[in-house]
Amino acid sequence: MAAFQNGYFVGLCNRVGREEELDFAGESFVCGPDGVMLARAGTGTEEVLVADLDLTACDRSFARRLFLRHRRPELYAGWLGSTPT
């Protein structure tokens, strides 16, 4: 969801195996700026996940056309209690 809303790639890494009382399933993934899953690791398998990324997809993303144009970064410093640089 964050990838789609912000128009960037997201990669999530997860461990595999058991540690104390926790079971880690793996299933790491890479998601594109359109929200589509580009690559996903298997359940319970140790593997290296590789995905080819087209970085120009960020410029073409829905978020860039819809959400980002309405952002007002000049207001961020005031909300965060700091002065703009």
C-alpha positions in Angstrom: 0.0 0.0 0.0 2.8 2.5 0.8 4.4 1.9 -2.6 1.1 2.8 -4.4 0.3 5.8 -2.1 3.8 7.3 -2.4 4.8 6.2 -5.9 8.0 4.4 -5.0 9.4 0.8 -4.8 9.1 -1.1 -1.5 11.1 -4.1 -0.4 10.4 -6.1 2.7 12.8 -8.6 4.1 11.7 -11.3 6.5 13.7 -14.1 8.3 13.1 -17.8 8.0 12.9 -20.3 10.8 12.2 -20.4 14.5 13.6 -18.1 17.2 12.5 -18.8 20.7 8.7 -18.6 20.5 8.5 -17.0 17.1 8.2 -18.6 13.7 9.4 -16.5 10.7 7.9 -17.5 7.4 10.1 -15.7 4.9 8.0 -14.4 2.0 10.1 -11.3 1.5 8.9 -9.2 -1.4 9.4 -6.3 -3.8 6.5 -4.1 -4.8 6.4 -1.5 -7.6 5.1 2.1 -7.4 1.9 0.9 -9.0 1.3 -1.5 -6.1 2.0 -4.6 -8.1 4.2 -7.3 -6.5 7.3 -7.7 -8.7 9.0 -10.6 -6.8 8.2 -12.7 -3.8 10.3 -15.3 -1.9 8.8 -18.6 -0.9 7.3 -19.6 2.4 9.8 -21.1 4.8 12.6 -21.1 2.3 16.0 -19.4 2.5 16.7 -17.6 -0.7 18.1 -14.4 -2.3 15.3 -12.4 -3.9 16.2 -10.4 -7.0 14.0 -7.9 -8.9 14.7 -5.7 -11.9 13.5 -2.2 -11.2 12.5 0.4 -13.9 13.2 3.6 -11.9 11.2 5.7 -14.4 8.1 3.9 -13.1 8.2 6.3 -10.2 7.7 9.2 -12.5 4.7 7.5 -14.1 3.1 6.4 -10.9 -0.5 7.2 -9.9 0.8 8.9 -6.7 2.9 11.4 -8.7 -0.1 12.3 -10.9 -2.7 12.5 -8.1 -1.3 12.7 -4.5 2.1 14.3 -4.7 0.9 17.4 -6.6 -1.3 18.3 -3.6 1.5 18.0 -1.0 2.6 21.2 0.6 6.2 20.7 1.8 6.6 24.3 2.8 4.2 23.5 5.8 6.2 20.5 7.0 8.8 22.5 9.1 6.0 24.2 11.0 4.3 20.9 11.8 7.6 19.4 13.0 8.5 22.4 15.1 11.6 23.4 13.1 12.5 26.2 10.7 12.9 25.5 6.9 16.4 25.3 5.6 
